[in-house]
Amino acid sequence: MAANTQTITQTQVKVGYETSKFALGAGIASAAMIGLWATACMASALFSTGLGGTLKALFIVITGN
């Protein structure tokens, strides 16, 4: 019976480890995709309004004025 309990415990530990490993990987991938999207949006804003317009818009967004 002790061997059976040890096997169940090891299996539970492996399942928990694999689940957390997957969740961490999914979170990292999501953060990377969000970062790339934000960079693309910032580049688009720079190309369409120029540096001055982008900085003015950022200032307005941050301060509300």
N, C-alpha and C positions, 0 to 999 in steps of 0.2 A: 504494500500500500504506500510506503514511503516513496518508492520509485515513481509510482503513478502521480503522486502529489507534486513531486519535483518536475516531472515532465509537463504537467499542466501549468505550473508556475513559470517555467522557461518559455512555454508557448505564449502565455499571456504577456510576458515581458517583451518577446519578439514582436508580437502584434502591436503593442503600445509603442515600441520604438519605431516600427515601420510606419505606423499611422502618423506619429509626430514628425518623422522625417519627410513624409509626403506633404504634410501640411506646411512645414517650413519651406520646402521647395516650391510649393504653389504660391506661398506668400512672397517669396523672393522673386519669382517670375512675374507676379502681378505688379510688384513695386517697380521692377525693371520696365515693364510695358507702360506703366503710368509715367515714369520718368522720360521715356522716349517720346511719348505723346506730348508731354509738357514742353520738351525741347522743340518738337516740331511746331507746336503752337506759338512758342516764343519766336522761332525763326520766321514763321509766317507773319507775325505782327511786325517784326523788324523790317521785313521786305515790303510790307504794304504801307506802313506809316513812317518808316525811318526811325532812327535812333531817338530823335527828339520827341516824336509823337508817342513812341513806346514808353519812354521815361515819363512823359507827362501823364499818360494813361495809368501807368503803375502808381504814380504819386496820387492821382485822383482815387484809385481803387483803395490804396492803403489809408489815406487820410479822410476820404469822403468829401473833399472840397474840389 
